[in-house]
Amino acid sequence: MWWNKPVGSYKVYFAWGFGGQYIFIIPELNATVVLTGELENATQSRSYKEPVFALLEEEIIPYLQSSK
């Protein structure tokens, strides 16, 4: 299943899989970002969501912007 969420000023589409697996698509930056994880259960995966989005907003998106 695909979701969308604003991250900073960008509309981000993402798929969220078991164990902390993510695929992010950021059309405005012409970028696809894949993150993998090794979480053991769904509870861990849910607690991991906000730090993953913070990493995307604070580190990955600024890097992508600077490399345009």
Legacy VTK file of the C-alpha trace (Angstrom):
# vtk DataFile Version 3.0
C-alpha trace
ASCII
DATASET POLYDATA
POINTS 68 float
0.000 0.000 0.000
1.207 3.527 -0.776
0.763 6.559 1.456
1.524 10.238 1.086
2.691 12.746 3.624
4.115 16.262 3.430
7.747 16.358 4.502
8.983 19.921 4.709
7.666 21.602 1.575
7.552 18.358 -0.433
4.773 15.872 -1.021
6.297 12.458 -0.363
4.783 9.145 -1.425
5.921 6.139 0.547
5.510 2.424 1.013
6.086 1.087 4.509
6.946 -2.568 4.921
7.552 -5.038 7.710
10.680 -4.589 9.804
11.268 -0.919 9.057
11.485 -1.110 5.259
10.607 2.129 3.444
10.443 3.361 -0.133
10.069 7.136 -0.520
9.285 8.877 -3.796
9.803 12.635 -3.971
8.661 13.728 -7.449
9.778 17.366 -7.106
13.339 16.213 -6.470
13.140 13.414 -9.050
14.230 11.053 -6.267
13.502 7.617 -4.895
14.948 6.761 -1.477
15.026 3.246 -0.031
15.708 2.516 3.638
15.992 -0.962 5.085
15.840 -2.146 8.660
15.923 -5.283 10.787
13.197 -4.690 13.328
11.758 -7.835 14.871
8.105 -6.901 15.376
5.408 -4.431 14.380
5.657 -2.491 17.658
9.306 -1.669 16.979
8.472 -0.739 13.390
5.834 1.779 14.472
8.148 3.455 16.991
10.734 3.782 14.241
8.465 5.774 11.896
8.966 9.292 13.297
12.790 9.068 13.455
12.801 7.826 9.852
10.764 10.830 8.705
13.023 13.152 10.718
16.060 11.642 8.952
14.356 12.177 5.608
13.493 15.805 6.373
16.676 16.852 8.173
19.378 14.938 6.283
18.265 13.268 3.073
16.101 16.000 1.508
18.677 18.766 2.161
21.344 16.557 0.557
19.134 15.964 -2.480
18.413 19.699 -2.753
22.124 20.545 -2.659
22.970 18.030 -5.372
20.396 19.377 -7.870
LINES 1 69
68 0 1 2 3 4 5 6 7 8 9 10 11 12 13 14 15 16 17 18 19 20 21 22 23 24 25 26 27 28 29 30 31 32 33 34 35 36 37 38 39 40 41 42 43 44 45 46 47 48 49 50 51 52 53 54 55 56 57 58 59 60 61 62 63 64 65 66 67
